[in-house]
Amino acid sequence: RMGQVTWPDGRLAFAASGAPSDCVALGLLGAADVTFDLVVSGINSTYNLGTDVIYSGTVAGAMESIINGVPALAVSLGGGESGPASREEAEAAAASIAAEIAAEALSRGLPANTLLNINLPRFSREQLRGVLTTRLGRRVYRDVLDKRVDPWGRPYYWFGGEIPTGIPEDGSDIGAVENGYVSVTPLGIDLTSYATFARLAGWCFPVVGAQ
């Protein structure tokens, strides 16, 4: 569902319920009856770093936009329940920095089928050390599958475990936010592993079709 809402400053906007990619599709496919220069997906309340981008609804919203030919940013703010700045200060910093990067993207343009994945640590603007262009880092997941039984004796499963960590390598998005920087990672649609083509050339694939 989608409806019109009024922002605190009096501007009109549209609010939609659904996954980020569905909300973006609603707008881009004409439900809002406006045209879009750029889409900002977020600000998400936790990081989307490294392999998080494969699962991320925030990144999926930005992907939906570039699939439809509209440049996009995915913006995420880390820090959990505590950090050097209050949540309000960090959110204000994230909003202003995202707006400035959006303006730069509109001014300079982005390559087709490319989005910017932006992650910010929970710092105030004054506490941030700068902005770095980064590659995807390596997330470390310690997920646990907990089998439980409901009051009727039926089994069900609960995903648990520790909060994901990461390897803070130089040049990576994880390394950037761990050291107090804003991370900007360009992401593309093409997930093809080109390095694997040569290896697959020697495989014996099934024979199909008329012989």
Secondary structure, DSSP 8 states (H G I E B T S, - for coil): -EEEEE-TTS-EEEEE-S-HHHHHHHHHTTTT----S-EEEEEESS---TTHHHH-HHHHHHHHHHHTT--EEEEEE--TT--SS-HHHHHHHHHHHHHHHHHHHHHH---TTEEEEEEE-S--TTT--EEEE-B--EEE--EEEEEEE-TTS-EEEEEEE---EEE--TTBHHHHHHTTEEEEEEEES----GGGHHHHTTS-----S--
